[in-house]
Amino acid sequence: MPARVHTVAVIGAGKIGELVLSGLLRSGWPADRLLATARRSARAEELASRYGVRVVDNLVAVDEADVLAVAVKPQDAGALLEEIGPKVPADKLVISLCAGLPTAFFNRRLPEGTPVVRVMTNTPALVDEAMTAISAGAHATGEHLALAEEMFKPLGATVRVPESQQDAVTALSGSGPAYFYLLVEAMIDAGILLGLPRQVAHELIVQTAIGSAVMLRDSGEHPVKLREAVTSPAGTTISAVRELEKHGVRAALLAALEAARDRARELASQAD
Ligand SMILES: NC(=O)c1ccc[n+]([C@@H]2O[C@H](COP(=O)([O-])OP(=O)(O)OC[C@H]3O[C@@H](n4cnc5c(N)ncnc54)[C@H](OP(=O)(O)O)[C@@H]3O)[C@@H](O)[C@H]2O)c1
């Protein structure tokens, strides 16, 4: 059965929920098979007028939708499940987009046997270039994973991972766009330090980032090989690489991603 015959409700349509909603609409998911919920009425009106979907109460969404995509902050998930948990029929698929929260967190608050799929996507979903990692909870079958994939494939790439790897995924690709933006911001500043106009520095770095990313994806080459091709003996690049190594950029990234992974775990323990 094609996934589009299912009605999907985005529960807590904030930043990520809106990305999912707009991505599904762009992919041709019928608007009358999409529902959204919001906590504030101003937000509900905004979503309804922007996307032409029905914005309903959480319990109406539980009643009408086949798939419940939960996109609230991890710290709000407990209260939400207190409200809707007992009312969710065990044949509905619950898709969690919440960073850190294990599927067991949901299963403890949902009727016995409810299938839960844990998904970690990222903000490039806005331009259909998301990276989405999908994991099955205890009661989710291959069919549930396939349905989640069908929802998220039009938004970019998808990968299946064991749930035990999801906190690492959160640190790498969930938060990942922020690291690239920080790098680009710093490189634009460097361009300004070197006397370039801000707009020129911006254009140079953005296109360099796009070109490098496309080469990484399409050449299939290891990043070391691609970097070596730009690093000639006694050239300019190796002088820059020496400074990056001297300032511990590699070690900083290892520590940063470990911190993000630990924060995902901490959020889960606070929500419990
Ligand atoms: N942002 C990212 O890049 C990113 C990436 C991957 C995963 N995630 C995950 O996605 C989830 C959402 O993050 P976000 O950045 O989209 O947060 P957000 O913008 O705050 O969105 C959450 C939305 O849920 C609403 N909400 C909270 N409790 C509710 C309830 N009981 N009923 C209905 N609506 C409710 C909030 O309403 P209010 O507006 O009233 O607060 C808010 O609009 C998080 O679990 C996060 O870990 C985020």
The ligand as an SDF file (V2000), in Angstrom:
LIG
                    3D

 48 52  0  0  0  0  0  0  0  0999 V2000
   16.1290   22.0600   15.0930 N   0  0  0  0  0  0  0  0  0  0  0  0
   16.8670   21.0830   14.5650 C   0  0  0  0  0  0  0  0  0  0  0  0
   17.7950   21.2860   13.7650 O   0  0  0  0  0  0  0  0  0  0  0  0
   16.5810   19.6450   14.9160 C   0  0  0  0  0  0  0  0  0  0  0  0
   17.2560   18.6470   14.1960 C   0  0  0  0  0  0  0  0  0  0  0  0
   16.9240   17.3180   14.4480 C   0  0  0  0  0  0  0  0  0  0  0  0
   15.9830   17.0120   15.4050 C   0  0  0  0  0  0  0  0  0  0  0  0
   15.3600   17.9880   16.1180 N   0  0  0  0  0  0  0  0  0  0  0  0
   14.3570   17.6000   17.1220 C   0  0  0  0  0  0  0  0  0  0  0  0
   13.0990   18.0400   16.6930 O   0  0  0  0  0  0  0  0  0  0  0  0
   12.3020   18.3420   17.8330 C   0  0  0  0  0  0  0  0  0  0  0  0
   11.7100   19.7080   17.6650 C   0  0  0  0  0  0  0  0  0  0  0  0
   12.7460   20.6790   17.6110 O   0  0  0  0  0  0  0  0  0  0  0  0
   12.4510   22.1230   17.0370 P   0  0  0  0  0  0  0  0  0  0  0  0
   13.7580   22.7890   16.8880 O   0  0  0  0  0  0  0  0  0  0  0  0
   11.5410   22.0140   15.8740 O   0  0  0  0  0  0  0  0  0  0  0  0
   11.6520   22.7560   18.3000 O   0  0  0  0  0  0  0  0  0  0  0  0
   10.4730   23.8180   18.2750 P   0  0  0  0  0  0  0  0  0  0  0  0
   10.6400   24.7610   17.1290 O   0  0  0  0  0  0  0  0  0  0  0  0
   10.3420   24.3590   19.6560 O   0  0  0  0  0  0  0  0  0  0  0  0
    9.1760   22.9270   17.9250 O   0  0  0  0  0  0  0  0  0  0  0  0
    8.4490   22.2080   18.8660 C   0  0  0  0  0  0  0  0  0  0  0  0
    6.9910   22.6620   18.7470 C   0  0  0  0  0  0  0  0  0  0  0  0
    6.1700   21.7940   19.5290 O   0  0  0  0  0  0  0  0  0  0  0  0
    5.1890   22.6000   20.1560 C   0  0  0  0  0  0  0  0  0  0  0  0
    4.6680   21.8570   21.3220 N   0  0  0  0  0  0  0  0  0  0  0  0
    5.2680   21.5780   22.5050 C   0  0  0  0  0  0  0  0  0  0  0  0
    4.4580   20.8500   23.2890 N   0  0  0  0  0  0  0  0  0  0  0  0
    3.3230   20.6590   22.5940 C   0  0  0  0  0  0  0  0  0  0  0  0
    2.1190   19.9790   22.8660 C   0  0  0  0  0  0  0  0  0  0  0  0
    1.8990   19.3660   24.0350 N   0  0  0  0  0  0  0  0  0  0  0  0
    1.1620   19.9760   21.9300 N   0  0  0  0  0  0  0  0  0  0  0  0
    1.3270   20.5940   20.7440 C   0  0  0  0  0  0  0  0  0  0  0  0
    2.4630   21.2670   20.4060 N   0  0  0  0  0  0  0  0  0  0  0  0
    3.4400   21.2960   21.3280 C   0  0  0  0  0  0  0  0  0  0  0  0
    5.9250   23.8430   20.5200 C   0  0  0  0  0  0  0  0  0  0  0  0
    5.0340   24.8880   20.8110 O   0  0  0  0  0  0  0  0  0  0  0  0
    5.5750   26.3270   21.3440 P   0  0  0  0  0  0  0  0  0  0  0  0
    5.8240   27.0700   20.0840 O   0  0  0  0  0  0  0  0  0  0  0  0
    4.4440   26.8400   22.1540 O   0  0  0  0  0  0  0  0  0  0  0  0
    6.8140   26.0750   22.1440 O   0  0  0  0  0  0  0  0  0  0  0  0
    6.7610   24.0810   19.2590 C   0  0  0  0  0  0  0  0  0  0  0  0
    6.0370   24.7940   18.2950 O   0  0  0  0  0  0  0  0  0  0  0  0
   13.1900   18.2540   19.0550 C   0  0  0  0  0  0  0  0  0  0  0  0
   12.8850   17.0720   19.7630 O   0  0  0  0  0  0  0  0  0  0  0  0
   14.5770   18.2080   18.4940 C   0  0  0  0  0  0  0  0  0  0  0  0
   15.3830   17.3960   19.2800 O   0  0  0  0  0  0  0  0  0  0  0  0
   15.6380   19.3080   15.8680 C   0  0  0  0  0  0  0  0  0  0  0  0
  1  2  1  0
  2  3  2  0
  2  4  1  0
  4  5  1  0
  4 48  2  0
  5  6  2  0
  6  7  1  0
  7  8  2  0
  8  9  1  0
  8 48  1  0
  9 10  1  0
  9 46  1  0
 10 11  1  0
 11 12  1  0
 11 44  1  0
 12 13  1  0
 13 14  1  0
 14 15  2  0
 14 16  1  0
 14 17  1  0
 17 18  1  0
 18 19  2  0
 18 20  1  0
 18 21  1  0
 21 22  1  0
 22 23  1  0
 23 24  1  0
 23 42  1  0
 24 25  1  0
 25 26  1  0
 25 36  1  0
 26 27  1  0
 26 35  1  0
 27 28  2  0
 28 29  1  0
 29 30  1  0
 29 35  2  0
 30 31  1  0
 30 32  2  0
 32 33  1  0
 33 34  2  0
 34 35  1  0
 36 37  1  0
 36 42  1  0
 37 38  1  0
 38 39  2  0
 38 40  1  0
 38 41  1  0
 42 43  1  0
 44 45  1  0
 44 46  1  0
 46 47  1  0
M  CHG  2   8   1  16  -1
M  END
$$$$
